[in-house]
Amino acid sequence: MGGRLRNLPLGDISVVEFSHMVMGPAAGLVLADLGAEVLKVEPIGGDNTRRLQGSGGGYFAMYNRNKHSLCVDLKQDAGKELAYRLIEDADVVIENFRPGAMRKLGFGYADLAARDPRLIYCSLKGFLSGPYEQRAALDEVTQMMGGLAYMTGPPGRPMRAGSSVIDIAGGMFGVIGILAAVNQRRATGRGQLVTSALFETTAFLVGQHMAQQAVLGEAPPPMPVRRSAWGVYDLFSCAAGEQVFVAVVSDTQWRQFCAHFRLDDLAADAVLATNGGRVQQRERFMPTLKALFGQLSRQEAVRQLEAAGLPFAEINKPSDLFADPHLNCGGLLDAHLPEGERRGAAARLPKLPLEMDGNRTELRQDLPAAGEHSRQAARRAGYAADAIESLVAAGVIAEC
């Protein structure tokens, strides 16, 4: 393990991460990309997330760069002692296992805080305190019960969002709590338990719709059948059947749109001069707009919309982003798959969506193989070479 990197924003923070799937690893990823030293603790044989197929096939590759891997058997006393030693040198512990699992192993917050009151312990769960707190949960479960799936799909067909948005956002809220606790520790000298949860994250994300009901006095319909807040906020088909999304969300943009595309009659229509009028009178101008874009290739539509300075989007698949010229200008990195049939292959992946002082985060540590840093972790914990080999021989730790 490379030691702390004090020239990076979180280079003075050390993290021990007990995690799997997305939520915990996503929290650890944000901290690691920003410079924290993150040790991922895995069972012997490695985190099962490494072996997921289908829609889970990219979880490990996306959320575990810039980390080190220790494979340890926490059910053996010697494995527990190694983990305790590593945690004693850490600022933060992250875990996202089922309620009570870490406590049964002897690694609950109360156990570890008794050893080190300065420790910040981030627990990532399905629910915060309340009637549901012992329930098992997944991203999709809370999207369904929290109203996000209802808002995403058409009426009668609730649909999860096309990414693990709740896992990721919940992990990010966990990071916010960790950083707040780090700051508070400077004043108090004490750590604390930070908990972030999927259900409450979902509720926060749909809070805009709850507020919409409070403001307008009626329950919001699902997004596919919503009444848009703007007169032009639509998909348009181009000449070859390809699509572009176009948004005209202010009266100034409407004037720009009409002027650029020479829609003089629409520009002169006083009823359409305000967004409110356009929302009420969409049937008066939408046929003209559909005909306009139907005569343009997507490439030409994009060129014209960009020249007009309007919000627009081509409709892309995730695979299209590999060749995106903007992302390829410093927004992607190449991690390498540590195992499996495609071992060694490059995975071109997005960096954190941040610039700090004009700089982007970088790949410092490639995706670790299971247990790649087990011996290093034991050395850091103070074990001599012969003791480390005894741990390996006893199956307490494993290294690829």
Secondary structure by P-SEA (a helix, b strand, c coil): ccccccccccccbbbbbbccccaaaaaaaaaaaaccbbbbbbccccccccccccccccccccccccbbbbbcccccaaaaaaaaaaaaaccbbbbbccccccccccccaaaaaaacccbbbbbbccccccccccccccaaaaaaaaccccccccccbbbccccaaaaaaaaaaaaaaaaaaaaaaaaccbbbbbbbbaaaaaaaaaaaaaaaaaaacccccccccccccccccccccccccbbbbbbbccaaaaaaaaaaacccccccccccccaaaaaacccccaaaaaaaaaaccaaaaaaaaaaabbbbbccccccccccccccccccbbbbbbcccccccccccccccccccccbbbbbcccccccccaaaaaaaaacccaaaaaaaaaacccccc
